[in-house]
């Protein structure tokens, strides 16, 4: 039996001889022989022989260098081959593609010979032929012979790069990814086949296959081991978004087609359009998540498309999200087209681009482009569009019309994007003011109710949290949100219900954050959280009751701490001066009657007192004491808990509750896991005001206390602690002891005095020569000792 490799070696030798002859004198017959010989050789290399490694045998010959030389010679100094030479070039490329299939040594040889680089240059030359002024939805007009050359050149690049990093790195370095993407957008504009005036099945089969190979090659380049190398960059975004336009009206509404709806080609081209959309969205999502410059370029292009490489790409993305729809031709496809799966894939593309929009809005430097600071712009076009999506969702739901899933997607995207942009008070104020007036919209039952889609609820609560925390304590922002009925809407949404614990912890924390900020120095909002709006009487399921129940049953430290901080703000607001500016100590004084204003004020004063009574409970005192006891690594939380306990202790009813709470064993045996660091907050005391206390650097964790009183003692000593407590925190603890001494008596208080007095005496002794804040601490300690004496 003849050795198959001998025949292939003879063909290699024949090509070598033909190359020598062509270098001496070219003839049409010689080029025809090149095409014929290369065709036979390419066919022989299509399949691998298990017994003989023909690919390795030929790879050790000068074949690859000869192929490169023949390719260069066939171009005759031109960037694109003359039609007379497309046949030999096609077969040369087929040999090259088959030779490097699953063969790293031959891939390396093609790379070292400069053949792959030459092919990228060839594809660039074809791109240059495209007239940029022509309709981008019409494919580049090329003969079948040239289309086959382009397709096979892409095939060589694909085979050479599969699983072989050196080729990937080189192709990325010469911007082959951009070349392939541009070429694909010219050769196969998605949906263009529907409008072809003279459809040719073979032509579109080639374009179809070429598009598939381009995307496969791009995905191979994307999988390069060095993740810092990206095959595409910001300048390629306009070519990625071309696929989106095919699914955006008016391009989706055509019912005519160049191919019969029952034909195989019809279904193949519909699938290729969808494949292009999926691949484009995958790349856009990946680039926007991984590359900062992509996010910035998308944002800058939205503001000034002509000045940035991304152009209007973000605008096209938004159009697709808002208006993109299933093509009408899908309805004409046969049953085996699997329409439900196609629709799901389309929806996943929208989900990917929603991530992109949200990521762009969250990029630190993008706000300058997406949020127009000029007074007349009220946020600008991007902001207005996001607001419009939210309002459109609510209005459609009110009217009982519209595509729920479609509008829900937009509501999710809008709320998350606006949330990323609303980190400053001025931005929050714009959203709540004319013409946007978002407060009533965000308080809609369609956005916050037990039946609301969890993703919608997540986005809306995130936005509300950012709006609420953007305003300082007692700001107009909190008033506007409160008057829109937001607190009760959140309470009614079941976000703090036990049934949602397993899957909605993030939502619970966001909702807690909203009301925490809204109740900070705002009595009206605090009353809304504490009292039932239906009867204005206390009920077991008020907002505060729901939060405290959640705090009690959760094992998550963040939920426990942030939930209890709501109670801190509630106490601070209620114990602040009354609505007429009267100190808390004189709130029981009667208010004159006879005017509407005084009647309203009297009613508000009554509700405030009822709210105070509602938090003067063992449950609240225990929650605050637990906050202090478990927060040893966060002086800020310790201080907030101490301040709230001190305020409760100013009342004869509250002081005994606080005393019992600080002496009770803390409700945990093991050290809690680390919670997120708390945000800054202003502390207050009943013995004068104290400044904002920033959390100092943490040196470690305090030894686990058995009771909250143990924590007080450790903080007062502040010697062997692993965490440093500023003097203000220790002064506030002294204020608490003073209040307890004034408003409670008995054996339990005597035990506290006996335990704490020696500690205070040692602290006072160590502060004999202190100055500044340490001197103030010494005076506070002495005041406690004097009071107790």
Secondary structure in CASP SS format (residue, H / E / C, confidence):
PFRMAT SS
TARGET T0000
AUTHOR 0000-0000-0000
METHOD secondary structure of the structure
MODEL  1
X C 1.00
X C 1.00
X C 1.00
X H 1.00
X H 1.00
X H 1.00
X H 1.00
X H 1.00
X H 1.00
X H 1.00
X H 1.00
X H 1.00
X H 1.00
X H 1.00
X H 1.00
X H 1.00
X H 1.00
X H 1.00
X H 1.00
X H 1.00
X H 1.00
X H 1.00
X H 1.00
X H 1.00
X C 1.00
X C 1.00
X C 1.00
X H 1.00
X H 1.00
X H 1.00
X H 1.00
X H 1.00
X H 1.00
X H 1.00
X H 1.00
X H 1.00
X H 1.00
X H 1.00
X H 1.00
X H 1.00
X H 1.00
X H 1.00
X H 1.00
X H 1.00
X C 1.00
X C 1.00
X C 1.00
X C 1.00
X C 1.00
X C 1.00
X C 1.00
X C 1.00
X C 1.00
X H 1.00
X H 1.00
X H 1.00
X H 1.00
X H 1.00
X H 1.00
X C 1.00
X C 1.00
X C 1.00
X H 1.00
X H 1.00
X H 1.00
X H 1.00
X H 1.00
X H 1.00
X H 1.00
X H 1.00
X H 1.00
X H 1.00
X H 1.00
X H 1.00
X H 1.00
X C 1.00
X C 1.00
X C 1.00
X C 1.00
X C 1.00
X C 1.00
X C 1.00
X H 1.00
X H 1.00
X H 1.00
X H 1.00
X H 1.00
X H 1.00
X H 1.00
X H 1.00
X H 1.00
X H 1.00
X H 1.00
X H 1.00
X H 1.00
X H 1.00
X H 1.00
X H 1.00
X H 1.00
X C 1.00
X C 1.00
X C 1.00
X C 1.00
X H 1.00
X H 1.00
X H 1.00
X H 1.00
X H 1.00
X H 1.00
X H 1.00
X H 1.00
X H 1.00
X C 1.00
X C 1.00
X H 1.00
X H 1.00
X H 1.00
X H 1.00
X H 1.00
X H 1.00
X H 1.00
X H 1.00
X H 1.00
X H 1.00
X H 1.00
X H 1.00
X H 1.00
X H 1.00
X H 1.00
X C 1.00
X C 1.00
X C 1.00
X C 1.00
X C 1.00
X C 1.00
X C 1.00
X C 1.00
X C 1.00
X C 1.00
X C 1.00
X C 1.00
X C 1.00
X C 1.00
X H 1.00
X H 1.00
X H 1.00
X H 1.00
X H 1.00
X H 1.00
X H 1.00
X H 1.00
X H 1.00
X H 1.00
X H 1.00
X H 1.00
X H 1.00
X H 1.00
X H 1.00
X H 1.00
X H 1.00
X H 1.00
X C 1.00
X C 1.00
X C 1.00
X H 1.00
X H 1.00
X H 1.00
X H 1.00
X H 1.00
X H 1.00
X H 1.00
X H 1.00
X H 1.00
X C 1.00
X C 1.00
X H 1.00
X H 1.00
X H 1.00
X H 1.00
X H 1.00
X H 1.00
X H 1.00
X H 1.00
X H 1.00
X H 1.00
X H 1.00
X H 1.00
X C 1.00
X C 1.00
X C 1.00
X C 1.00
X H 1.00
X H 1.00
X H 1.00
X H 1.00
X C 1.00
X C 1.00
X C 1.00
X C 1.00
X C 1.00
X H 1.00
X H 1.00
X H 1.00
X H 1.00
X H 1.00
X H 1.00
X H 1.00
X H 1.00
X H 1.00
X H 1.00
X H 1.00
X H 1.00
X H 1.00
X H 1.00
X H 1.00
X H 1.00
X H 1.00
X H 1.00
X H 1.00
X H 1.00
X H 1.00
X H 1.00
X C 1.00
X C 1.00
X C 1.00
X C 1.00
X C 1.00
X C 1.00
X C 1.00
X C 1.00
X C 1.00
X C 1.00
X C 1.00
X H 1.00
X H 1.00
X H 1.00
X H 1.00
X H 1.00
X H 1.00
X H 1.00
X C 1.00
X H 1.00
X H 1.00
X H 1.00
X H 1.00
X C 1.00
X C 1.00
X C 1.00
X C 1.00
X C 1.00
X C 1.00
X C 1.00
X C 1.00
X C 1.00
X C 1.00
X C 1.00
X C 1.00
X C 1.00
X C 1.00
X C 1.00
X C 1.00
X C 1.00
X C 1.00
X H 1.00
X H 1.00
X H 1.00
X H 1.00
X H 1.00
X H 1.00
X H 1.00
X H 1.00
X H 1.00
X H 1.00
X H 1.00
X H 1.00
X H 1.00
X H 1.00
X H 1.00
X H 1.00
X H 1.00
X H 1.00
X H 1.00
X H 1.00
X H 1.00
X H 1.00
X H 1.00
X H 1.00
X H 1.00
X H 1.00
X H 1.00
X C 1.00
X H 1.00
X H 1.00
X H 1.00
X H 1.00
X H 1.00
X H 1.00
X H 1.00
X H 1.00
X H 1.00
X H 1.00
X H 1.00
X H 1.00
X C 1.00
X H 1.00
X H 1.00
X H 1.00
X C 1.00
X C 1.00
X C 1.00
X C 1.00
X C 1.00
X H 1.00
X H 1.00
X H 1.00
X H 1.00
X H 1.00
X H 1.00
X H 1.00
X H 1.00
X H 1.00
X H 1.00
X H 1.00
X C 1.00
X C 1.00
X C 1.00
X C 1.00
X H 1.00
X H 1.00
X H 1.00
X H 1.00
X H 1.00
X C 1.00
X C 1.00
X H 1.00
X H 1.00
X H 1.00
X C 1.00
X H 1.00
X H 1.00
X H 1.00
X H 1.00
X H 1.00
X H 1.00
X H 1.00
X H 1.00
X H 1.00
X H 1.00
X H 1.00
X H 1.00
X H 1.00
X H 1.00
X H 1.00
X H 1.00
X H 1.00
X H 1.00
X H 1.00
X H 1.00
X H 1.00
X H 1.00
X H 1.00
X H 1.00
X C 1.00
X H 1.00
X H 1.00
X H 1.00
X H 1.00
X H 1.00
X H 1.00
X H 1.00
X C 1.00
X E 1.00
X C 1.00
X C 1.00
X H 1.00
X H 1.00
X H 1.00
X C 1.00
X E 1.00
X C 1.00
X H 1.00
X H 1.00
X H 1.00
X H 1.00
X H 1.00
X H 1.00
X H 1.00
X H 1.00
X H 1.00
X H 1.00
X H 1.00
X H 1.00
X H 1.00
X H 1.00
X H 1.00
X H 1.00
X H 1.00
X H 1.00
X H 1.00
X C 1.00
X C 1.00
X C 1.00
X C 1.00
X H 1.00
X H 1.00
X H 1.00
X H 1.00
X H 1.00
X H 1.00
X H 1.00
X H 1.00
X H 1.00
X H 1.00
X H 1.00
X H 1.00
X H 1.00
X H 1.00
X H 1.00
X H 1.00
X H 1.00
X H 1.00
X C 1.00
X C 1.00
X C 1.00
X H 1.00
X H 1.00
X H 1.00
X H 1.00
X H 1.00
X H 1.00
X H 1.00
X H 1.00
X C 1.00
X C 1.00
X C 1.00
X C 1.00
X C 1.00
X C 1.00
X H 1.00
X H 1.00
X H 1.00
X H 1.00
X C 1.00
X C 1.00
X C 1.00
X C 1.00
X C 1.00
X C 1.00
X C 1.00
X C 1.00
X C 1.00
X C 1.00
X C 1.00
X H 1.00
X H 1.00
X H 1.00
X H 1.00
X H 1.00
X H 1.00
X H 1.00
X H 1.00
X H 1.00
X H 1.00
X H 1.00
X H 1.00
X H 1.00
X H 1.00
X H 1.00
X H 1.00
X H 1.00
X C 1.00
X C 1.00
X C 1.00
X C 1.00
X C 1.00
X H 1.00
X H 1.00
X H 1.00
X H 1.00
X H 1.00
X H 1.00
X H 1.00
X H 1.00
X C 1.00
X C 1.00
X H 1.00
X H 1.00
X H 1.00
X H 1.00
X H 1.00
X H 1.00
X H 1.00
X C 1.00
X C 1.00
X C 1.00
X C 1.00
X C 1.00
X H 1.00
X H 1.00
X H 1.00
X C 1.00
X C 1.00
X C 1.00
X C 1.00
X H 1.00
X H 1.00
X H 1.00
X H 1.00
X H 1.00
X H 1.00
X H 1.00
X H 1.00
X H 1.00
X H 1.00
X H 1.00
X H 1.00
X H 1.00
X H 1.00
X C 1.00
X C 1.00
X C 1.00
X C 1.00
X H 1.00
X H 1.00
X H 1.00
X H 1.00
X H 1.00
X H 1.00
X H 1.00
X H 1.00
X C 1.00
X C 1.00
X C 1.00
X C 1.00
X C 1.00
X C 1.00
X C 1.00
X C 1.00
X C 1.00
X C 1.00
X C 1.00
X C 1.00
X H 1.00
X H 1.00
X H 1.00
X H 1.00
X H 1.00
X H 1.00
X H 1.00
X H 1.00
X H 1.00
X H 1.00
X H 1.00
X C 1.00
X C 1.00
X C 1.00
X H 1.00
X H 1.00
X H 1.00
X H 1.00
X H 1.00
X H 1.00
X H 1.00
X H 1.00
X H 1.00
X H 1.00
X H 1.00
X H 1.00
X H 1.00
X H 1.00
X H 1.00
X H 1.00
X H 1.00
X H 1.00
X C 1.00
X C 1.00
X C 1.00
X C 1.00
X C 1.00
X C 1.00
X C 1.00
X C 1.00
X C 1.00
X H 1.00
X H 1.00
X H 1.00
X C 1.00
X C 1.00
X C 1.00
X C 1.00
X C 1.00
X C 1.00
X C 1.00
X C 1.00
X C 1.00
X H 1.00
X H 1.00
X H 1.00
X H 1.00
X H 1.00
X H 1.00
X H 1.00
X H 1.00
X H 1.00
X H 1.00
X H 1.00
X H 1.00
X H 1.00
X H 1.00
X H 1.00
X H 1.00
X H 1.00
X H 1.00
X H 1.00
X H 1.00
X C 1.00
X C 1.00
X H 1.00
X H 1.00
X H 1.00
X H 1.00
X H 1.00
X H 1.00
X H 1.00
X H 1.00
X H 1.00
X H 1.00
X H 1.00
X H 1.00
X H 1.00
X C 1.00
X C 1.00
X C 1.00
X C 1.00
X H 1.00
X H 1.00
X H 1.00
X H 1.00
X H 1.00
X H 1.00
X H 1.00
X H 1.00
X H 1.00
X H 1.00
X H 1.00
X H 1.00
X H 1.00
X H 1.00
X H 1.00
X C 1.00
X C 1.00
X H 1.00
X H 1.00
X H 1.00
X H 1.00
X H 1.00
X H 1.00
X H 1.00
X H 1.00
X H 1.00
X H 1.00
X H 1.00
X H 1.00
X C 1.00
X E 1.00
X C 1.00
X C 1.00
X C 1.00
X C 1.00
X C 1.00
X C 1.00
X C 1.00
X C 1.00
X C 1.00
X C 1.00
X C 1.00
X C 1.00
X C 1.00
X C 1.00
X C 1.00
X C 1.00
X C 1.00
X C 1.00
X E 1.00
X C 1.00
X C 1.00
X C 1.00
X C 1.00
X E 1.00
X C 1.00
X C 1.00
X C 1.00
X C 1.00
X C 1.00
X C 1.00
X C 1.00
X C 1.00
X E 1.00
X C 1.00
X C 1.00
X C 1.00
X C 1.00
X C 1.00
X C 1.00
X C 1.00
X C 1.00
X E 1.00
X H 1.00
X H 1.00
X H 1.00
X H 1.00
X H 1.00
X H 1.00
X H 1.00
X H 1.00
X H 1.00
X H 1.00
X C 1.00
X C 1.00
X C 1.00
X C 1.00
X C 1.00
X E 1.00
X C 1.00
X C 1.00
X C 1.00
X H 1.00
X H 1.00
X H 1.00
X H 1.00
X H 1.00
X H 1.00
X H 1.00
X H 1.00
X H 1.00
X H 1.00
X H 1.00
X H 1.00
X H 1.00
X H 1.00
X H 1.00
X H 1.00
X H 1.00
X C 1.00
X C 1.00
X C 1.00
X H 1.00
X H 1.00
X H 1.00
X H 1.00
X H 1.00
X H 1.00
X H 1.00
X H 1.00
X H 1.00
X H 1.00
X H 1.00
X H 1.00
X H 1.00
X H 1.00
X H 1.00
X H 1.00
X H 1.00
X H 1.00
X H 1.00
X H 1.00
X C 1.00
X C 1.00
X C 1.00
X C 1.00
X C 1.00
X H 1.00
X H 1.00
X H 1.00
X H 1.00
X H 1.00
X H 1.00
X H 1.00
X H 1.00
X H 1.00
X H 1.00
X H 1.00
X H 1.00
X H 1.00
X H 1.00
X H 1.00
X H 1.00
X H 1.00
X C 1.00
END
